[in-house]
Amino acid sequence: MSDEESGIETLREQAPPSVSRDIGITVLFLLFAAAFLVLSEQFAGNRISQYDPGATIWPRAALLVIVAAGLLNLVLLYKRAQKRDESVVPSLSSEVMTLSKKQREYLLAIALSVVFFLSQDYVGFFVSAPIFLFAFSYAIGYRDMVKLTVFSLVTGLVVFFLFRNVVNIALPYGTGPFREISIWAANLF
């Protein structure tokens, strides 16, 4: 059965990406990078010696690369919009704002990622990682519950073990009963 018969879009059939959406995403990345650059100032004084570049050099370098790439992307998107005679301001027409099933899946996956990262302090990595992996995989279309459960539990456990014992980085343990579960798991290794 070919892709056309099964209803799967090929790359040629897909509409070109919306310049206004790309600009919106780029602006969001620029805002986040700028916010983290400002927040990194609080760590600027952390140095081991006078020759140590400090704790902020690599995060700032990465953020500056993101800002530079974002600005370059805005220029390229503006040129593409001019070439296509397309507006750079998002319109609220139903045709542009309608999301396909795949786009909804990806937006849900992004929302799950945000919830996962924000929940780390309260729930901890050991508890939240398998839940996140299961929900994320389900959101992007995997439906075999047994494989999803095994994948989520094993991957979460392996990552927790590697960070704890190989890389020597303690992942967040959470609070309350979640902390007790994470400490129990850490003591297994």
C-alpha positions as CSV (number, residue, x, y, z in Angstrom):
1,M,0.0,0.0,0.0
2,S,1.5,3.3,-1.0
3,D,1.6,6.5,1.1
4,E,-1.1,8.1,-1.1
5,E,-3.5,5.2,-0.6
6,S,-3.0,5.1,3.2
7,G,-3.7,8.9,3.5
8,I,-0.2,9.9,4.7
9,E,0.9,13.2,3.2
10,T,4.1,13.2,1.3
11,L,6.5,16.1,1.5
12,R,5.4,17.4,-1.9
13,E,1.8,17.6,-0.8
14,Q,2.4,19.5,2.4
15,A,1.9,23.3,2.4
16,P,4.9,25.4,2.9
17,P,5.4,26.6,6.4
18,S,3.8,29.8,7.5
19,V,6.3,32.7,7.8
20,S,4.3,34.4,10.5
21,R,4.3,31.2,12.6
22,D,8.0,30.8,12.1
23,I,8.5,34.4,13.2
24,G,6.4,33.9,16.3
25,I,8.4,30.8,17.3
26,T,11.7,32.6,16.7
27,V,10.5,35.6,18.8
28,L,9.6,33.3,21.6
29,F,13.0,31.7,21.6
30,L,14.6,35.1,21.5
31,L,12.6,36.2,24.6
32,F,13.5,33.0,26.5
33,A,17.2,33.4,25.7
34,A,17.1,37.1,26.7
35,A,15.4,36.2,30.0
36,F,17.9,33.5,30.8
37,L,20.8,35.9,29.9
38,V,19.5,38.3,32.4
39,L,18.9,35.6,35.0
40,S,22.5,34.3,34.5
41,E,23.9,37.5,36.0
42,Q,23.3,36.1,39.5
43,F,25.9,33.5,38.9
44,A,28.5,35.7,37.3
45,G,30.6,36.1,40.5
46,N,30.9,32.3,41.1
47,R,34.6,31.7,40.4
48,I,37.2,29.3,41.8
49,S,40.2,31.6,41.1
50,Q,40.9,34.8,39.4
51,Y,41.7,32.9,36.2
52,D,38.5,30.9,36.2
53,P,36.1,32.3,33.6
54,G,33.1,31.7,35.9
55,A,30.0,29.6,36.0
56,T,28.2,31.6,33.4
57,I,30.6,31.5,30.5
58,W,29.2,28.4,28.7
59,P,25.5,29.1,29.4
60,R,26.0,32.7,28.2
61,A,27.9,31.5,25.1
62,A,25.1,29.1,24.2
63,L,22.4,31.8,24.8
64,L,24.3,34.3,22.7
65,V,24.5,31.7,19.9
66,I,20.7,31.2,20.2
67,V,20.1,35.0,20.1
68,A,22.4,35.4,17.0
69,A,20.7,32.4,15.2
70,G,17.3,33.8,16.1
71,L,18.1,37.3,14.7
72,L,19.6,35.7,11.5
73,N,16.4,33.6,11.2
74,L,14.2,36.7,11.5
75,V,16.1,38.4,8.7
76,L,15.8,35.3,6.5
77,L,12.1,34.9,7.3
78,Y,11.5,38.5,6.5
79,K,13.2,38.1,3.1
80,R,11.2,34.9,2.4
81,A,8.0,36.8,3.3
82,Q,8.9,39.6,0.9
83,K,9.7,37.0,-1.9
84,R,6.3,35.3,-1.4
85,D,4.4,38.5,-0.9
86,E,3.3,37.1,2.5
87,S,2.5,39.1,5.6
88,V,4.9,38.7,8.5
89,V,2.1,39.6,11.0
90,P,0.0,36.5,11.9
91,S,-3.6,36.8,10.7
92,L,-6.4,35.4,12.7
93,S,-8.2,33.8,9.8
94,S,-9.6,30.3,10.4
95,E,-7.5,28.9,7.5
96,V,-4.2,29.9,9.2
97,M,-5.2,29.2,12.8
98,T,-6.6,25.7,12.0
99,L,-4.2,23.0,13.2
100,S,-3.8,19.6,11.7
101,K,-3.7,16.5,13.8
102,K,0.1,16.3,13.7
103,Q,0.4,20.0,14.7
104,R,-1.9,19.3,17.7
105,E,0.2,16.3,18.7
106,Y,3.4,18.3,18.6
107,L,1.8,21.2,20.5
108,L,0.7,18.7,23.2
109,A,4.2,17.2,23.2
110,I,5.6,20.7,23.8
111,A,3.1,21.4,26.6
112,L,4.0,18.1,28.2
113,S,7.7,19.0,28.1
114,V,7.0,22.3,29.8
115,V,5.0,20.6,32.5
116,F,7.7,18.0,33.0
117,F,10.4,20.6,33.5
118,L,8.3,22.7,35.8
119,S,7.3,19.7,37.9
120,Q,10.9,18.6,38.6
121,D,11.2,20.4,42.0
122,Y,8.0,19.0,43.3
123,V,7.7,15.5,41.9
124,G,11.4,14.8,41.1
125,F,13.0,13.1,38.1
126,F,12.6,9.5,39.1
127,V,8.8,9.7,39.4
128,S,8.1,12.3,36.7
129,A,10.3,10.9,33.9
130,P,8.4,7.6,33.3
131,I,5.1,9.5,33.4
132,F,6.4,12.1,31.0
133,L,7.9,9.5,28.6
134,F,4.7,7.6,28.6
135,A,2.5,10.6,28.0
136,F,4.8,12.1,25.4
137,S,5.0,8.9,23.4
138,Y,1.3,8.5,23.6
139,A,0.8,12.1,22.5
140,I,2.8,11.7,19.4
141,G,1.0,8.6,18.3
142,Y,2.4,5.5,19.9
143,R,-0.4,3.3,21.2
144,D,1.1,0.0,22.3
145,M,0.5,0.2,26.1
146,V,2.8,-2.6,27.1
147,K,5.8,-1.3,25.0
148,L,5.1,2.2,26.2
149,T,5.1,1.2,29.9
150,V,8.2,-0.9,29.6
151,F,10.0,1.8,27.6
152,S,9.0,4.6,30.0
153,L,10.0,2.7,33.1
154,V,13.3,1.3,31.8
155,T,14.4,4.6,30.1
156,G,13.6,6.6,33.2
157,L,15.5,4.2,35.5
158,V,18.5,4.0,33.2
159,V,18.8,7.8,32.8
160,F,18.4,8.2,36.6
161,F,21.1,5.5,37.2
162,L,23.5,7.0,34.6
163,F,23.2,10.5,36.0
164,R,23.5,9.4,39.6
165,N,26.3,6.9,39.3
166,V,28.2,7.6,36.1
167,V,28.0,11.3,35.6
168,N,27.7,12.0,39.4
169,I,24.9,14.5,38.9
170,A,22.0,14.3,41.4
171,L,18.7,14.8,39.6
172,P,15.9,16.5,41.5
173,Y,14.4,14.2,44.1
174,G,11.1,16.2,44.6
175,T,9.3,16.8,47.9
176,G,7.2,14.7,50.3
177,P,6.5,11.2,49.3
178,F,8.1,11.7,45.9
179,R,11.4,12.5,47.6
180,E,11.1,9.3,49.7
181,I,10.6,7.2,46.5
182,S,13.6,8.9,44.8
183,I,15.8,8.3,47.8
184,W,14.7,4.7,47.9
185,A,15.6,4.3,44.2
186,A,18.9,6.1,44.6
187,N,19.9,3.7,47.5
188,L,19.2,0.7,45.2
189,F,22.3,1.7,43.2
